[in-house]
């Protein structure tokens, strides 16, 4: 696809405006696996950045294949999987503290919960959990995970103390509808936690179309604080806290984005390697990365802390409550 073939104005899937200038994309980039060519364009009405052209149902089905999800037991090979579970437990504790350090069991809903790493960490801390996933996801049948539409949870209206959308909103066809349903499911004094790649971050600007967290074509929307705040206002919710320091995602995003510049190596090759069952070839390739990984890690951690100080980190996490006063 060339820029010319989508010349003209597109439709904004968030605010319904026809004011998306697809003839002047902010950037063009290949898909996550190096295939395809996509444009990122900003809606001149609501400011949200979107992926064009919208991927077809068939393309999305390929993008959300078993490689993407992993199995119910694991997504990565042994070491990164252990790291991912460690991070899940830390994240659950952090989210509970942000909510106010609960002294009683809470009801927690994780929308787009994947294989349930975060949910299991909440359950281990004594809380009541429920997760949702796309219909047809490989996690149907796992305890506490429903593959259903949020509308099917109507009976649970107002019953959740915490709802989590962790790197999910940017994948959805209609984020506004999901946020409105999440608001209905949330208790009046509950917390909704949202984390998304921060399109307004230093990494996004620095790495442009090589940025790991673009994840095209799965990411249909690319949020910044301002577009997210505006969107939440339309569903009568408000941001009470923001943070751009998501250590694991920020540092890995930095490292993989730099690796994406290396000639002769497939886009996101290291990430694919971390997800494969380890064999002699993948072990050899992983070891070959080590000499470059150490200096990159030092740079990545430095960037994480400096950008985080100025709220310019690669992932934006917000705590949101129902706006009971306006
Ligand atoms: Zn718009």
Boltz pocket constraint, residues with backbone or C-beta under 6 A from the ligand:
constraints:
  - pocket:
      binder: B
      contacts: [[A, 12], [A, 13], [A, 14], [A, 15], [A, 16], [A, 17], [A, 43], [A, 44], [A, 45], [A, 46], [A, 47], [A, 48]]
      max_distance: 6.0
